[in-house]
Amino acid sequence: MNALRQMHLNLFVQPFGHHEAAWRHPDTDVNGLLDFSFFRRLAHKAEAAKLDSLFFADRLSTSRDAVRYGASGGYEPLTLLTALAVVTKRIGLIGTVSTSFNEPFNLARRFASLDHLSGGRAGWNIITSGTDAEARNFNLEHIPEHAARYERAREFVDAAIKLWDSWEDGALVRDKGKGIYADSDKVHECNHRGPHFAIKGPLNVSRSPQGRPLLVQAGSSENGKEFAAEFAEAIFTAQQTFEEARSFYADLKRRAAARGRRPEHILILPGLCPIIGRTEEEARQKEEELAELLNPEYSLIMLSQRVGFDLTGCKLDEPLPPLPVGEVRGHRSRTELIVELARRERLTVRQLLHRLAGGRGHRTVTGTPEHIADMMEHWFRSGAADGFNIMPQLTAGGLDDFLELVVPELKRRGLFRTEYSGTTLREHYGLPQPENVFAAGRADRQRSSV
Ligand SMILES: Cc1cc2nc3c(=O)[nH]c(=O)nc-3n(C[C@H](O)[C@H](O)[C@H](O)COP(=O)(O)O)c2cc1C
């Protein structure tokens, strides 16, 4: 790696913060969830700190229990990102869309539009969804089996890439004199045919500034890692310990290299939930303040949804009962992480709920700005991360603490940019523009799994 390598910072936006009880904190403005000016302020702060990108997760369901105790019912991510595109200038805009409950044509069109509107700042967090509750909003009783979801995802992304590439660079001629609007030799039919999709194309949006959105992936199971190695340019992942993070990092870079990709073209960004105080003591107090607002009944509902097993009858002061992890259809790698965390640290259910409340299994670090910067620098310099997915437990105050105390410390250490050097999201991440599959004559390559 060269001496100028700098880390990448993505802000994972949960409107009130990632802690389950963040909405109850006295400093939280609970009206913010559907108040656009709240999101505009947040985006402006992140952009002023020169972060690479903003990221919005998504889930295609809610429940009466979830809304009773948890803040939910906010904006659909791509709609919100589209609005944010016009009030920001440089920061990347990453939205989550599921391949299990969408069609490639609609998705390709929406992301091409966002990329145009934002001047090349769009990114897609590709997920396959993982719960029966979501399946029940799309004509199914159960979420499709894990491997089947990833197979559909592979074909889905393959088809979306053909759609984005169906317009080559330079296809738009717009010659008024000759009456030629586009060079049709540079506009291609996709003629995609596979088990899940039949798509003629071309896309009805012309080529966008980045050609296609930055492709981000956020699943860490075996299927997820293979999928990431094939397509992802950035990977969001939950890693509890340095050793696990380093082994995940090496594994993904190796898998990408085995597919003929350059390892530095796939960025690994573990989640980080910082709780920051000017002293250790102050940071601990902030952590306890949030912990006191936790409702274990709600936390158990959330945990049950996450792992796909009903744990609501569990005794809080006993160990987690054994879970058949191999049978998980939904979020497999996260379930493994949770079970391993409870086993390794011998946690009772109550203790586990507290550990998960702040970041759902992502790494939490409590301490001074220097302590947090030390941890980030260690992971970054020692082959465990190319940057981080920043997940403040409390937005009110906690986001400012990170942007005003930790980011300047990283800049002082030369670990983070002081100014944007590019304009597109791919440029922020230091990644090359992908080759157009039609221009390269690779469009009719069929994957073995399709
Ligand atoms: C940072 C991050 C963000 C994620 N965002 C979402 C999301 O918005 N919606 C979703 O259904 N799953 C989301 N996931 C879950 C993953 O898509 C995936 O289901 C999970 O990591 C388990 O992966 P696996 O099924 O490959 O084991 C996210 C995961 C991570 C690490």
The ligand as an ORCA input file, in Angstrom:
! r2SCAN-3c Opt
* xyz 0 1
  C     -23.946     -2.311      7.444
  C     -25.006     -3.258      7.057
  C     -26.193     -2.774      6.566
  C     -27.233     -3.621      6.227
  N     -28.387     -3.102      5.759
  C     -29.428     -3.922      5.535
  C     -30.680     -3.399      5.138
  O     -30.816     -2.203      4.966
  N     -31.700     -4.249      4.952
  C     -31.571     -5.610      5.128
  O     -32.552     -6.327      4.945
  N     -30.391     -6.135      5.488
  C     -29.333     -5.325      5.706
  N     -28.146     -5.843      6.106
  C     -28.055     -7.286      6.283
  C     -27.396     -7.962      5.125
  O     -27.978     -7.665      3.910
  C     -27.376     -9.441      5.318
  O     -28.658     -9.974      5.242
  C     -26.791     -9.814      6.636
  O     -25.552     -9.172      6.796
  C     -26.595    -11.298      6.714
  O     -25.901    -11.672      5.594
  P     -26.036    -13.105      5.026
  O     -27.478    -13.365      4.767
  O     -25.198    -13.135      3.770
  O     -25.518    -13.953      6.092
  C     -27.073     -5.014      6.405
  C     -25.855     -5.515      6.879
  C     -24.833     -4.654      7.199
  C     -23.538     -5.221      7.687
*
